[in-house]
């Protein structure tokens, strides 16, 4: 006869009790009622909900749609990070001169005038605002 003492692990008993209660509850629910409850939960998972906020009707996306959009958002972020980390989107040093990657150079060539115009608009706007402020 062994007199060895084993350590009490409450986590293992909690799991067993939870599983037993869960199975007992399922056994108590009639099959037709269980099917109705299951169908309602599945429909709710895929169906968007409409609610009123400040007198305006708004739609809340379904749980399924939110999960899909979350997965897509993470995938897009990963792809953009990977793209921007590539050589085409990075600058590099050529001797003592910094060079732009291929895509950065292409964007600058194709949009240089618009970029310069926007930069000058902001700078000139600040100069004019400064003149107005100093003349008042």
C-alpha positions as CSV (number, residue, x, y, z in Angstrom):
1,X,0.0,0.0,0.0
2,X,1.4,3.4,-1.1
3,X,1.4,6.3,1.4
4,X,2.6,8.8,-1.2
5,X,0.8,12.1,-1.1
6,X,-0.2,13.6,-4.5
7,X,-0.6,17.3,-4.9
8,X,-4.1,18.6,-5.3
9,X,-4.6,20.4,-8.6
10,X,-7.9,22.4,-8.5
11,X,-7.6,23.3,-12.2
12,X,-8.1,19.7,-13.3
13,X,-11.3,19.4,-11.2
14,X,-12.7,22.7,-12.4
15,X,-12.4,21.5,-16.0
16,X,-14.0,18.2,-15.2
17,X,-16.9,19.9,-13.3
18,X,-17.4,22.4,-16.1
19,X,-17.6,19.6,-18.7
20,X,-20.0,17.6,-16.6
21,X,-22.3,20.6,-16.0
22,X,-22.1,21.5,-19.7
23,X,-23.0,18.0,-20.8
24,X,-25.9,17.8,-18.2
25,X,-27.4,21.1,-19.5
26,X,-27.3,19.9,-23.1
27,X,-28.9,16.6,-22.2
28,X,-31.8,18.5,-20.4
29,X,-32.6,20.6,-23.4
30,X,-35.0,18.9,-25.9
31,X,-33.5,18.4,-29.4
32,X,-36.0,20.6,-31.2
33,X,-35.4,23.4,-28.7
34,X,-31.6,22.9,-29.0
35,X,-31.9,23.2,-32.8
36,X,-33.9,26.4,-32.5
37,X,-31.3,27.9,-30.1
38,X,-28.4,26.8,-32.3
39,X,-30.0,28.2,-35.4
40,X,-30.7,31.6,-33.7
41,X,-27.1,31.8,-32.6
42,X,-25.7,31.0,-36.0
43,X,-28.0,33.5,-37.7
44,X,-27.0,36.1,-35.1
45,X,-23.4,35.5,-35.8
46,X,-23.9,36.3,-39.5
47,X,-26.5,39.0,-39.2
48,X,-25.8,42.7,-38.7
49,X,-27.8,44.6,-36.1
50,X,-29.5,48.0,-36.4
51,X,-29.6,50.4,-33.5
52,X,-30.7,53.9,-32.9
53,X,-28.2,56.6,-31.8
54,X,-29.2,60.2,-31.3
55,X,-32.4,59.5,-33.3
56,X,-30.4,58.1,-36.3
57,X,-30.5,54.5,-37.4
58,X,-27.0,52.9,-37.5
59,X,-25.9,49.4,-38.5
60,X,-23.5,47.4,-36.5
61,X,-21.7,44.8,-38.6
62,X,-22.1,41.1,-37.7
63,X,-19.6,39.3,-35.6
64,X,-18.6,37.3,-38.7
65,X,-18.0,40.5,-40.7
66,X,-16.0,42.1,-37.8
67,X,-13.8,39.0,-37.6
68,X,-13.2,39.0,-41.4
69,X,-12.5,42.7,-41.5
70,X,-10.0,42.3,-38.6
71,X,-8.2,39.5,-40.4
72,X,-8.1,41.5,-43.7
73,X,-6.8,44.6,-41.8
74,X,-4.0,42.7,-40.3
75,X,-3.1,41.1,-43.6
76,X,-3.1,44.4,-45.4
77,X,-1.0,46.0,-42.7
78,X,1.5,43.2,-43.0
79,X,1.7,43.5,-46.8
80,X,2.2,47.2,-46.7
81,X,4.9,46.9,-44.0
82,X,6.6,44.3,-46.2
83,X,6.3,46.4,-49.3
84,X,7.6,49.6,-47.6
85,X,10.6,47.6,-46.2
86,X,11.6,46.5,-49.7
87,X,14.5,48.0,-51.6
88,X,12.2,49.9,-54.0
89,X,10.7,51.9,-51.1
90,X,13.9,52.5,-49.1
91,X,16.6,55.0,-49.5
92,X,20.3,54.0,-49.5
93,X,23.8,55.5,-49.5
94,X,25.8,55.5,-52.7
95,X,29.2,56.5,-51.5
96,X,28.6,59.8,-49.6
97,X,25.3,60.5,-51.5
98,X,21.9,59.4,-50.4
99,X,19.8,57.9,-53.1
100,X,16.0,57.2,-53.2
101,X,14.7,53.7,-54.0
102,X,13.0,53.1,-57.4
103,X,9.4,53.7,-56.2
104,X,10.3,56.8,-54.2
105,X,12.1,58.2,-57.3
106,X,9.2,57.3,-59.6
107,X,6.7,59.1,-57.3
108,X,9.0,62.1,-57.1
109,X,9.3,62.2,-60.9
110,X,5.6,61.8,-61.6
111,X,4.4,64.1,-58.8
112,X,7.3,66.5,-58.2
113,X,5.5,69.6,-59.4
114,X,2.4,68.9,-57.2
115,X,4.6,68.0,-54.2
116,X,6.6,71.2,-54.6
117,X,3.4,73.3,-55.1
118,X,1.8,71.9,-51.9
119,X,5.0,72.5,-49.9
120,X,5.3,76.1,-51.3
121,X,1.6,76.8,-50.6
122,X,2.1,75.9,-46.9
123,X,5.3,77.9,-46.6
124,X,3.8,81.0,-48.4
125,X,0.6,80.7,-46.3
126,X,2.7,80.8,-43.1
127,X,4.6,83.9,-44.4
128,X,1.4,85.7,-45.2
129,X,-0.1,84.8,-41.8
130,X,3.0,86.1,-40.1
131,X,2.9,89.4,-42.0
132,X,-0.8,89.8,-41.1
133,X,-0.2,89.0,-37.5
134,X,2.8,91.5,-37.3
135,X,0.9,94.3,-39.0
136,X,-2.0,94.2,-36.6
